[in-house]
């Protein structure tokens, strides 16, 4: 065998082994994120997963702000979202929430409506047999979900996938209240406009689509790994669980240099004053 043939065979075997290694090590991950600042942090995880050869499928809404339909990092599944989702976000961006007691009730109403919109959006997946078949046939290895909204939890449970959670917030507050025993309470504040009747948007979905039923709290507690974006440098010690990995500050990068040209200073000051 000539040296040219030997080199050619070596190159062929090298390419084959590299391709085989990627197929063995690369997993298939279903991602159910939340838009806005939550996505900015989730995307950092996706960039690292993509760099390690994993195949990512992201479920996004048709009204998504930051989650692009086309990306080099992932393939996307787009679900329809009602038009007034943008109006809800506008209320938040206009900083009309929690300046006073009445505006706090407006925030609560906005969050309630947001959960309702996501419930309707994810219900389209459960009612679409072709979509469910596509998700099942994809044979994902695990799901990476944002626990702030419950649809990702319910969909993961339906598909029987291992679950990894990202961020600390859940449907009703802070994740530590799910991880360790906490007293249950619901006391309507005087003149808050709230009653002792609580709405559970996702109970109907759990009863309809999950065999044996479920509830959001149990789905959170069943997570295999919870990437908790928090750090005890800023927190007080509290009970936790072994499946929790604290990743506070993982998204931090060195600060960029400050503006050097004096002409830019007036523009910066005006922007800060607006």
C-alpha positions in Angstrom: 0.0 0.0 0.0 1.4 3.4 -1.0 1.9 6.3 1.5 -0.9 8.2 -0.4 -3.4 5.3 0.1 -2.4 5.0 3.7 -2.9 8.7 4.4 -6.3 8.6 2.6 -7.4 5.6 4.7 -6.3 7.4 7.9 -8.3 10.5 7.0 -11.3 8.4 6.2 -11.1 6.6 9.5 -10.6 9.8 11.4 -13.7 11.4 9.9 -15.7 8.2 10.6 -14.6 8.1 14.2 -15.3 11.7 14.8 -18.8 11.4 13.3 -19.4 8.2 15.4 -18.3 10.0 18.6 -20.7 12.9 18.0 -23.6 10.5 17.4 -22.8 8.6 20.6 -22.2 11.6 22.9 -24.7 14.1 21.5 -28.2 13.9 23.1 -31.6 15.1 22.0 -33.0 17.7 24.3 -36.5 19.3 24.3 -36.4 22.9 25.6 -39.5 24.7 27.0 -38.3 28.2 27.8 -39.9 31.4 28.9 -39.4 34.6 26.9 -37.7 37.8 28.1 -34.9 37.9 30.6 -35.4 34.2 31.4 -34.5 33.3 27.8 -31.3 35.4 27.9 -30.0 33.0 30.6 -31.4 29.9 29.1 -29.7 30.7 25.8 -26.3 30.6 27.5 -27.0 27.0 28.5 -28.1 26.2 25.0 -25.0 27.6 23.5 -22.9 25.3 25.7 -25.1 22.3 25.0 -24.9 22.9 21.2 -21.1 23.3 21.5 -21.0 19.8 23.0 -22.8 18.2 20.1 -26.4 18.0 21.6 -29.4 18.4 19.3 -31.9 21.0 20.7 -35.6 21.5 20.0 -37.1 24.7 21.4 -40.8 25.3 21.8 -41.6 28.9 21.3 -44.8 31.0 20.8 -45.7 32.9 17.6 -45.5 36.1 19.7 -42.0 35.5 21.0 -39.8 38.6 21.5 -36.4 37.1 21.9 -36.7 33.4 20.9 -36.0 33.3 17.2 -37.8 30.8 15.0 -34.6 30.1 13.0 -31.3 29.6 14.8 -28.0 27.8 14.4 -28.3 26.5 17.9 -31.7 24.7 17.7 -34.7 23.8 15.6 -37.9 25.3 16.8 -41.6 24.3 17.2 -43.8 27.4 17.1 -47.2 27.4 18.8 -49.9 30.0 18.4 -50.3 32.6 21.1 -53.2 35.1 21.6 -52.6 38.7 20.5 -53.0 40.2 23.9 -49.9 38.5 25.2 -47.9 41.5 23.9 -50.3 43.8 25.7 -49.6 42.1 29.0 -45.9 42.5 28.5 -46.4 46.2 27.6 -48.0 46.7 31.0 -44.9 45.3 32.7 -42.4 47.3 30.5 -44.3 50.5 31.2 -43.4 50.0 34.9 -47.0 50.4 36.0 -46.8 47.6 38.5 -46.3 47.6 42.3 -45.8 51.4 42.7 -48.8 51.3 45.0 -51.3 48.8 46.4 -53.7 49.1 43.5 -51.1 48.6 40.9 -50.0 45.4 42.6 -53.5 44.0 42.1 -53.0 44.9 38.4 -49.8 42.9 38.4 -51.6 39.9 39.9 -54.3 40.2 37.2 -51.6 40.4 34.5 -49.9 37.2 35.8 -53.2 35.4 36.0 -54.0 36.3 32.4 -50.5 35.3 31.4 -51.0 31.8 32.8 -54.3 31.5 31.1 -52.8 32.4 27.7 -50.0 29.8 28.1 -52.6 27.2 29.2 -54.5 27.8 25.9 -51.3 27.8 23.8 -49.9 24.5 25.2 -53.3 22.9 25.0 -53.1 23.2 21.2 -50.1 20.7 21.4 -52.1 18.2 23.4 -55.1 18.5 21.0 -52.9 18.1 17.9 -52.2 14.4 17.4 -49.7 15.1 14.7 -47.7 17.4 17.0 -47.7 14.8 19.8 -46.6 12.1 17.4 -43.7 14.4 16.2 -42.6 14.9 19.8 -42.8 11.2 20.7 -41.0 10.1 17.5 -38.2 12.6 18.2 -37.2 10.4 21.1 -35.8 13.2 23.2 -33.4 12.1 26.0 -34.5 14.8 28.4 -36.4 18.1 28.8 -34.9 21.4 29.9 -37.8 23.7 31.1 -38.4 27.0 32.8 -40.6 26.2 35.9 -42.1 29.7 36.1 -44.9 28.5 33.9 -46.4 25.0 34.3 -47.0 23.9 30.6 -43.4 22.7 30.2 -43.7 20.6 33.3 -46.9 19.0 32.2 -45.7 18.3 28.7 -42.5 16.7 30.1 -44.6 14.5 32.3 -46.8 13.4 29.4 -43.7 12.5 27.3 -42.2 10.7 30.2 -38.9 12.5 29.9 -36.2 13.2 32.6 -36.6 16.9 33.6 -34.0 19.6 34.3 -35.3 22.9 35.6 -33.6 26.3 35.1 -34.2 29.4 37.2 -35.5 29.7 40.8 -39.0 31.0 40.1 -42.1 28.8 40.0 -45.8 29.4 39.2 -46.5 30.8 42.6 -43.3 32.3 43.8 -39.9 31.0 44.8 -38.6 27.5 44.3 -37.3 26.8 47.8 -40.9 26.6 49.0 -41.2 23.5 46.9 -37.9 22.0 47.7 -38.3 21.9 51.4 -41.3 21.8 53.8 -43.1 25.1 54.1 -46.4 26.0 55.7 -49.3 26.4 53.4 -51.3 29.6 53.7 -53.6 31.7 51.6 -55.1 34.7 53.5 -56.9 37.3 51.3 -55.8 40.8 52.4 -58.6 43.3 53.2 -59.6 45.4 50.2 -57.3 43.5 47.9 -60.2 42.4 45.7 -59.1 38.8 46.2 -61.3 36.0 47.6 -60.6 32.7 49.3 -61.4 30.9 46.0 -58.2 30.0 44.2 -57.9 29.3 40.5 -55.9 26.3 39.4 -55.4 26.7 35.7 -53.4 23.5 35.2 -55.4 21.0 37.2 -57.8 20.4 34.3 -54.9 19.8 32.0 -53.2 17.4 34.4 -56.5 15.4 34.8 -57.2 15.3 31.1 -53.8 14.4 29.7 -51.7 12.8 32.5 -52.6 9.3 33.4 -53.4 9.1 37.1 -53.5 12.9 37.4 -50.9 15.2 38.8 -50.4 18.7 40.3 -47.8 21.4 39.6 -46.1 21.1 43.0 -45.5 17.3 42.5 -44.2 17.9 39.0 -41.7 20.4 40.3 -40.6 18.0 43.1 -40.1 15.3 40.5 -37.5 17.2 38.6 -34.3 15.2 38.2 -32.0 18.3 38.3 -32.9 21.9 39.2 -30.4 24.5 38.0 -31.1 27.1 40.7 -29.9 30.6 39.7 -29.1 31.7 43.2 -26.1 32.0 45.5 -25.8 31.8 49.3 -23.5 34.8 49.2 -26.7 36.8 48.8 -29.1 34.4 50.6 -29.6 33.0 54.0 -28.9 29.3 54.6 -32.0 27.2 54.2 -33.1 23.6 53.7 -32.5 22.3 50.2 -32.3 19.0 48.2 -29.5 17.1 46.6 -30.9 17.5 43.1 -30.4 21.3 43.3 -27.3 22.8 41.6 -26.7 26.4 42.5 -25.5 28.3 39.5 -25.7 32.0 40.6 -23.6 34.2 38.5 -23.0 31.7 35.7 -24.1 34.2 33.1 -21.7 36.9 34.2 -18.9 38.2 31.9 -16.2 40.8 32.2 -17.6 44.3 31.8 -17.0 46.1 28.5 -14.9 49.2 28.5 -16.7 52.5 29.2 -17.2 55.0 26.4 -14.0 56.9 25.6 -15.3 59.6 23.2 -16.7 62.6 25.0 -19.4 63.0 22.3 -21.1 59.9 23.4 -21.5 61.0 27.0 -24.4 63.4 26.3 -26.2 60.7 24.5 -25.7 58.3 27.4 -26.8 60.8 30.0 -30.0 61.6 28.0 -30.8 57.9 27.7 -30.4 57.5 31.5 -32.6 60.5 32.2 -35.4 59.3 29.9 
